[in-house]
Structures are given as C-alpha cells and as structure tokens.
Amino acid sequence: WCVINHGSPPAIVMGISGQPDQLIHQDRLHAAPLPVIRRFSGGGTVVIDEQTLFVTFIFNSPTLPVAAFPEPIMRWTEQIYQ
C-alpha cells in the first residue's frame, strides 16, 4: 500500500524522545499557538501545514527486499521519488 495525505492543519511534530523546552521556541509558540504532536518513532522536530505531503508505504516484511531499518528503507524510497 501507498498512502498519500496532504492538507494537514498547521502543527509541530516531534520525535518520541524530543524535549519540547529544548526544541520549541516557547515565546513564539505562546504568541502563535500550534498543536504539538509527538510521533511514536524518532526523528527531528518539524512544522507541518497544508502544503506538507505525507507518503506512507505499508508492506509485509517478506514482500520488500530491503532490510527493515531506516537507512535501507530511505535508500529504497529515494529511487521511487527520483
């Protein structure tokens, strides 16, 4: 499966181990509040909005000839996006 989503409302998305007080400018957040969403996976903190395009691939492990780790998966998706 390939799930594509766009048109998300503005929000801040953080990885599971991110510390909001270290990664989000609190004065700016107070001046222009946005929801802060913590995703289950790791990764950096990003701001999303209506222009953000999310692409999700869903596979059974044996179907995809790529190791189930971030770097090999990113190399595989790079070929698709190119």
Backbone as CSV, one residue per row, in Angstrom:
resi,resn,N_x,N_y,N_z,CA_x,CA_y,CA_z,C_x,C_y,C_z
1,TRP,0.826,-1.177,0.000,0.000,0.000,0.000,0.870,1.240,0.000
2,CYS,0.370,2.275,-0.638,0.995,3.597,-0.579,-0.119,4.573,-0.193
3,VAL,0.020,5.183,0.963,-0.975,6.131,1.454,-0.387,7.529,1.321
4,ILE,-1.114,8.419,0.655,-0.654,9.792,0.460,-1.662,10.727,1.120
5,ASN,-1.144,11.645,1.914,-2.007,12.584,2.628,-1.446,13.992,2.465
6,HIS,-2.320,14.937,2.237,-1.909,16.341,2.217,-3.052,17.166,2.782
7,GLY,-2.751,18.415,3.108,-3.793,19.296,3.635,-3.924,19.240,5.144
8,SER,-2.877,18.847,5.848,-2.925,18.795,7.309,-2.938,20.205,7.888
9,PRO,-3.643,20.399,8.982,-3.602,21.719,9.626,-2.222,21.967,10.228
10,PRO,-1.825,23.225,10.393,-0.512,23.533,10.956,-0.329,22.892,12.337
11,ALA,0.860,22.333,12.559,1.197,21.704,13.832,2.704,21.522,13.908
12,ILE,3.182,21.242,15.113,4.579,20.888,15.341,4.596,19.396,15.633
13,VAL,5.449,18.650,14.926,5.546,17.206,15.124,6.940,16.897,15.662
14,MET,6.962,16.194,16.798,8.226,15.864,17.459,8.434,14.359,17.492
15,GLY,9.702,13.942,17.473,10.036,12.539,17.681,9.793,12.152,19.126
16,ILE,9.756,10.865,19.380,9.377,10.359,20.695,10.296,10.836,21.818
17,SER,11.563,11.062,21.533,12.492,11.439,22.606,12.779,12.936,22.656
18,GLY,12.137,13.721,21.802,12.380,15.162,21.772,11.893,15.852,23.039
19,GLN,12.631,16.862,23.470,12.268,17.646,24.651,11.701,18.994,24.195
20,PRO,10.400,19.233,24.396,9.772,20.468,23.899,10.489,21.741,24.335
21,ASP,10.937,21.811,25.586,11.592,23.024,26.059,12.932,23.271,25.377
22,GLN,13.521,22.231,24.785,14.798,22.381,24.080,14.610,22.573,22.575
23,LEU,13.463,22.146,22.035,13.280,22.123,20.581,12.254,23.129,20.056
24,ILE,11.443,23.681,20.941,10.393,24.606,20.507,10.599,25.949,21.189
25,HIS,10.609,26.999,20.396,10.752,28.352,20.922,9.440,28.693,21.646
26,GLN,9.463,28.651,22.974,8.240,28.760,23.761,7.530,30.108,23.598
27,ASP,8.274,31.205,23.473,7.647,32.522,23.292,6.872,32.585,21.970
28,ARG,7.458,32.040,20.917,6.773,32.036,19.615,5.549,31.130,19.647
29,LEU,5.672,29.992,20.324,4.530,29.078,20.426,3.397,29.736,21.195
30,HIS,3.734,30.486,22.241,2.706,31.190,23.018,2.045,32.295,22.178
31,ALA,2.851,32.985,21.361,2.321,34.068,20.529,1.462,33.541,19.376
32,ALA,1.829,32.397,18.826,1.085,31.793,17.712,0.921,30.297,18.013
33,PRO,-0.037,29.945,18.856,-0.172,28.547,19.300,-0.422,27.573,18.151
34,LEU,0.283,26.454,18.219,0.085,25.329,17.305,-0.018,24.064,18.148
35,PRO,-0.772,23.071,17.692,-0.751,21.793,18.397,0.649,21.184,18.305
36,VAL,1.082,20.530,19.372,2.352,19.809,19.382,2.012,18.326,19.426
37,ILE,2.463,17.599,18.396,2.152,16.178,18.253,3.442,15.395,18.429
38,ARG,3.396,14.363,19.267,4.567,13.503,19.441,4.298,12.205,18.685
39,ARG,5.172,11.918,17.712,5.001,10.677,16.961,5.721,9.541,17.685
40,PHE,5.308,8.330,17.404,5.851,7.149,18.071,7.306,6.905,17.706
41,SER,7.667,7.222,16.463,9.038,6.979,16.010,9.940,8.139,16.421
42,GLY,11.216,7.957,16.225,12.172,9.018,16.491,12.199,10.008,15.345
43,GLY,13.212,10.815,15.310,13.350,11.781,14.229,13.304,13.197,14.748
44,GLY,13.542,14.119,13.846,13.615,15.523,14.213,12.252,16.150,14.435
45,THR,12.292,17.391,14.871,11.080,18.176,15.088,10.821,18.995,13.834
46,VAL,9.599,18.939,13.326,9.240,19.651,12.103,7.914,20.375,12.289
47,VAL,7.732,21.420,11.492,6.448,22.112,11.431,5.763,21.662,10.151
48,ILE,4.513,21.252,10.269,3.739,20.836,9.099,2.615,21.833,8.880
49,ASP,2.095,21.861,7.648,0.951,22.710,7.330,0.216,22.129,6.130
50,GLU,-0.669,22.923,5.543,-1.492,22.461,4.431,-0.675,22.049,3.211
51,GLN,0.561,22.537,3.115,1.420,22.224,1.970,2.276,20.977,2.185
52,THR,2.209,20.377,3.366,3.014,19.189,3.672,2.404,17.961,3.006
53,LEU,3.245,17.179,2.384,2.816,15.941,1.738,3.390,14.766,2.521
54,PHE,2.514,13.910,3.020,2.940,12.705,3.734,2.770,11.512,2.811
55,VAL,3.795,10.669,2.737,3.736,9.438,1.948,4.111,8.294,2.874
56,THR,3.248,7.298,2.957,3.480,6.136,3.818,3.384,4.874,2.984
57,PHE,4.378,4.014,3.100,4.349,2.713,2.442,4.074,1.657,3.501
58,ILE,3.163,0.734,3.189,2.833,-0.358,4.102,3.088,-1.667,3.368
59,PHE,3.998,-2.469,3.921,4.392,-3.739,3.304,4.429,-4.836,4.355
60,ASN,4.285,-6.071,3.908,4.681,-7.213,4.717,6.190,-7.342,4.551
61,SER,6.909,-7.621,5.608,8.379,-7.693,5.545,8.903,-8.550,4.402
62,PRO,8.379,-9.768,4.198,8.942,-10.605,3.129,8.708,-10.055,1.716
63,THR,7.749,-9.164,1.564,7.418,-8.624,0.246,8.463,-7.632,-0.249
64,LEU,9.064,-6.900,0.662,10.016,-5.850,0.297,11.435,-6.360,0.492
65,PRO,12.246,-6.385,-0.557,13.608,-6.923,-0.441,14.592,-5.915,0.154
66,VAL,14.196,-5.272,1.248,15.022,-4.252,1.890,14.998,-4.531,3.389
67,ALA,16.142,-4.383,4.049,16.193,-4.562,5.499,15.278,-3.545,6.180
68,ALA,14.600,-3.965,7.217,13.622,-3.117,7.908,14.309,-2.180,8.901
69,PHE,15.176,-1.318,8.370,15.873,-0.320,9.158,15.826,0.994,8.385
70,PRO,15.893,2.136,9.083,15.710,3.428,8.407,16.585,3.663,7.188
71,GLU,17.900,3.440,7.295,18.783,3.784,6.163,18.471,2.979,4.901
72,PRO,18.341,1.638,4.977,17.999,0.902,3.750,16.636,1.292,3.181
73,ILE,15.686,1.573,4.048,14.357,1.975,3.567,14.440,3.333,2.881
74,MET,15.222,4.250,3.444,15.364,5.571,2.822,16.053,5.474,1.466
75,ARG,17.044,4.581,1.337,17.680,4.385,0.030,16.676,3.835,-0.983
76,TRP,15.823,2.914,-0.543,14.808,2.330,-1.418,13.793,3.402,-1.855
77,THR,13.308,4.209,-0.914,12.328,5.239,-1.282,12.944,6.336,-2.150
78,GLU,14.247,6.582,-1.993,14.905,7.576,-2.841,14.744,7.215,-4.316
79,GLN,14.868,5.943,-4.626,14.712,5.511,-6.006,13.287,5.775,-6.511
80,ILE,12.307,5.597,-5.671,10.914,5.842,-6.073,10.700,7.339,-6.317
81,TYR,11.177,8.164,-5.399,10.948,9.603,-5.524,11.687,10.211,-6.715
82,GLN,12.819,9.619,-7.093,13.556,10.154,-8.246,12.782,9.850,-9.516
